[in-house]
Amino acid sequence: MATPIPLESAPPDLLHTDGTVGILKALADPMRLKILGFIAHPPKDNCCGPEICACDLEGYTGLTQPTVSHHMKVLTQAGLVCSQKQGRWMYYTVNTHVLESAIHLLQHLKPCHAE
Protein backbone atom coordinates (compact mmCIF):
# COMPACT_ATOMS: atom_id res chain seq x y z
CA MET A 1 0.00 0.00 0.00
CA ALA A 2 1.31 3.46 -0.93
CA THR A 3 2.23 5.94 1.76
CA PRO A 4 0.74 9.37 1.05
CA ILE A 5 2.99 12.41 0.97
CA PRO A 6 2.24 14.53 4.03
CA LEU A 7 0.42 17.71 3.07
CA GLU A 8 2.67 19.57 5.48
CA SER A 9 5.33 19.45 2.77
CA ALA A 10 3.07 21.35 0.34
CA PRO A 11 3.66 25.07 -0.18
CA PRO A 12 2.52 26.70 3.08
CA ASP A 13 1.35 29.89 1.35
CA LEU A 14 -1.27 27.88 -0.57
CA LEU A 15 -2.15 25.04 1.74
CA HIS A 16 -3.33 26.98 4.75
CA THR A 17 -5.25 29.79 3.10
CA ASP A 18 -8.68 30.29 1.64
CA GLY A 19 -6.80 31.20 -1.54
CA THR A 20 -6.29 27.51 -2.31
CA VAL A 21 -10.02 26.90 -2.46
CA GLY A 22 -10.53 29.98 -4.64
CA ILE A 23 -7.83 28.83 -7.06
CA LEU A 24 -9.24 25.33 -7.32
CA LYS A 25 -12.80 26.63 -7.77
CA ALA A 26 -11.63 28.98 -10.49
CA LEU A 27 -9.86 26.13 -12.29
CA ALA A 28 -12.87 23.80 -11.92
CA ASP A 29 -14.92 25.65 -14.55
CA PRO A 30 -14.34 24.45 -18.14
CA MET A 31 -14.82 27.91 -19.67
CA ARG A 32 -12.33 29.48 -17.23
CA LEU A 33 -9.80 26.77 -18.11
CA LYS A 34 -10.35 27.58 -21.78
CA ILE A 35 -9.90 31.31 -21.10
CA LEU A 36 -6.77 30.72 -18.99
CA GLY A 37 -5.26 28.61 -21.77
CA PHE A 38 -6.02 31.34 -24.32
CA ILE A 39 -4.39 34.00 -22.14
CA ALA A 40 -1.37 31.76 -21.48
CA HIS A 41 -0.92 31.04 -25.19
CA PRO A 42 -2.20 34.03 -27.18
CA PRO A 43 -2.42 33.69 -30.94
CA LYS A 44 0.64 34.83 -32.88
CA ASP A 45 -1.40 37.47 -34.70
CA ASN A 46 -2.69 38.94 -31.43
CA CYS A 47 -2.94 42.72 -31.69
CA CYS A 48 -1.94 43.26 -28.07
CA GLY A 49 1.30 41.31 -27.89
CA PRO A 50 1.62 39.04 -24.86
CA GLU A 51 -1.51 40.48 -23.24
CA ILE A 52 -5.08 39.56 -24.08
CA CYS A 53 -7.71 42.28 -24.37
CA ALA A 54 -11.18 41.70 -22.96
CA CYS A 55 -12.59 42.21 -26.45
CA ASP A 56 -10.45 39.28 -27.68
CA LEU A 57 -12.01 37.06 -25.04
CA GLU A 58 -15.53 37.88 -26.18
CA GLY A 59 -14.65 36.86 -29.74
CA TYR A 60 -12.75 33.75 -28.65
CA THR A 61 -15.38 32.41 -26.26
CA GLY A 62 -18.53 33.62 -27.99
CA LEU A 63 -19.77 34.81 -24.60
CA THR A 64 -21.35 38.15 -23.85
CA GLN A 65 -19.30 40.91 -22.22
CA PRO A 66 -20.98 40.51 -18.79
CA THR A 67 -20.29 36.76 -18.78
CA VAL A 68 -16.65 37.27 -19.81
CA SER A 69 -16.33 39.91 -17.08
CA HIS A 70 -17.68 37.47 -14.49
CA HIS A 71 -15.19 34.75 -15.48
CA MET A 72 -12.32 37.25 -15.48
CA LYS A 73 -13.33 38.54 -12.05
CA VAL A 74 -13.17 34.98 -10.67
CA LEU A 75 -9.77 34.31 -12.29
CA THR A 76 -8.40 37.67 -11.11
CA GLN A 77 -9.69 37.29 -7.54
CA ALA A 78 -8.13 33.82 -7.39
CA GLY A 79 -4.82 35.42 -8.41
CA LEU A 80 -4.46 33.30 -11.55
CA VAL A 81 -4.69 36.30 -13.86
CA CYS A 82 -3.30 39.83 -13.61
CA SER A 83 -5.33 42.66 -15.10
CA GLN A 84 -4.43 46.15 -16.21
CA LYS A 85 -6.79 48.82 -17.48
CA GLN A 86 -5.60 50.84 -20.47
CA GLY A 87 -8.12 53.38 -21.69
CA ARG A 88 -11.48 51.68 -21.81
CA TRP A 89 -10.14 48.12 -22.15
CA MET A 90 -8.85 45.58 -19.67
CA TYR A 91 -5.76 43.56 -20.57
CA TYR A 92 -4.92 40.22 -18.99
CA THR A 93 -1.84 38.07 -18.42
CA VAL A 94 -1.37 34.82 -16.50
CA ASN A 95 0.11 35.15 -13.02
CA THR A 96 2.71 32.41 -13.42
CA HIS A 97 3.73 32.51 -9.74
CA VAL A 98 0.23 31.57 -8.54
CA LEU A 99 -0.24 29.00 -11.30
CA GLU A 100 3.12 27.35 -10.52
CA SER A 101 2.28 27.30 -6.80
CA ALA A 102 -1.03 25.56 -7.54
CA ILE A 103 0.74 23.01 -9.74
CA HIS A 104 3.27 22.41 -6.94
CA LEU A 105 0.46 21.85 -4.43
CA LEU A 106 -1.31 19.39 -6.72
CA GLN A 107 1.96 17.50 -7.28
CA HIS A 108 2.18 17.00 -3.52
CA LEU A 109 -1.24 15.36 -3.57
CA LYS A 110 -0.09 12.75 -6.08
CA PRO A 111 0.15 9.36 -4.37
CA CYS A 112 3.45 7.56 -4.08
CA HIS A 113 3.60 4.05 -5.47
CA ALA A 114 5.27 1.39 -3.36
CA GLU A 115 8.08 -0.38 -5.17
N, C-alpha and C positions, 0 to 999 in steps of 0.2 A: 504494500500500500504506500502511496506517495505521501511524503511529508510536505504540508503546505509551507510556503514562504511566509514568515511572520509579517503581518502588515506594518509592524513597527519599522521595518526597513524601507517602507515606501516614503516618498518625499513628504516630509512633515508639513510643508506649506500647503499641500493639497489634501492630505489625508484627514486632517483634523479641522477642516473648515467647511462652512456651508458652500464655499465655492466649488468644491468637488461635485456636489449634487447638481449645482447649476450648470457646470460644464457637461456632465453626463446627460442631463435633461436636454441641453441644447443640441448635443450630438445625437440624441435619440430620434430626432425628427428627420425623415428622409429628405424633405425639401431643404432643411438647413444644412444637411451633409452635402447636398448637391451645390448649394450656394457657396459653402466653405471650399469645396473643391474648385469651383469656378474662380473664386478669389485667389486661391493658392496657385492656380495655374491659368492665368488670364490668356486669352487668345493672342497670338503674335501680332495681329493687326489691331490690337486694342488702342483706342485713341488716347488713353490716359496713362500709358506706360505700365508700370508695375501695380498701379492702383486700379480699382474697379469703381466706376461711378454708379450711383444708385440707378440711374437711367439704364445702364447696361444690364443690371439685374432684372429689371422689369422685362426687357426684351428677351433675356436668356431664359427666365423662368416662365414667362407668360402670365405672371401674377399681376394683380393690380398694385398700384403704388402703396395703398395702406397695408396690404398683406406683406409686401416686400419690407416695408418699414417695420412691421411687427417682428418678422424673422430677424431682421438686422438688429433690432433692439435686444432680442434674446441673445444673439451671438455676441453683441457688444457687452451686455451686462455680464455675461459669463466670462468675458475677457479673451475670448477666442479671436475676436476681430477688433482692430483699431479703426477708429473713424476720424475723419477730418473734414470740416466744412470749408468749402471754397466757393465763394459766391452763393448761389442758390442750391448747389449740389453737394451731396455727401460723397466722400471717397473712402474706400475701405481697403485694408490690407490685413493679412493674417498675422496674429500675434504669435509668432513662432515659439516664444518662451512658454506661454501657457499651453500651447498645443503639445510641445515636447514634454512638459511636465505631466500632462494627462497621459501621454503615451507611456512615460516612465512608470506612472502609477499602475496602469493596466498591465504592464509587463510584470510587475510584482505580484499581480493576482494570478498569473499563469502558474498552473500546478507543475510541480517537479515530478519527473518520472523516475521511479526506483529502478536501478540498474541491476 
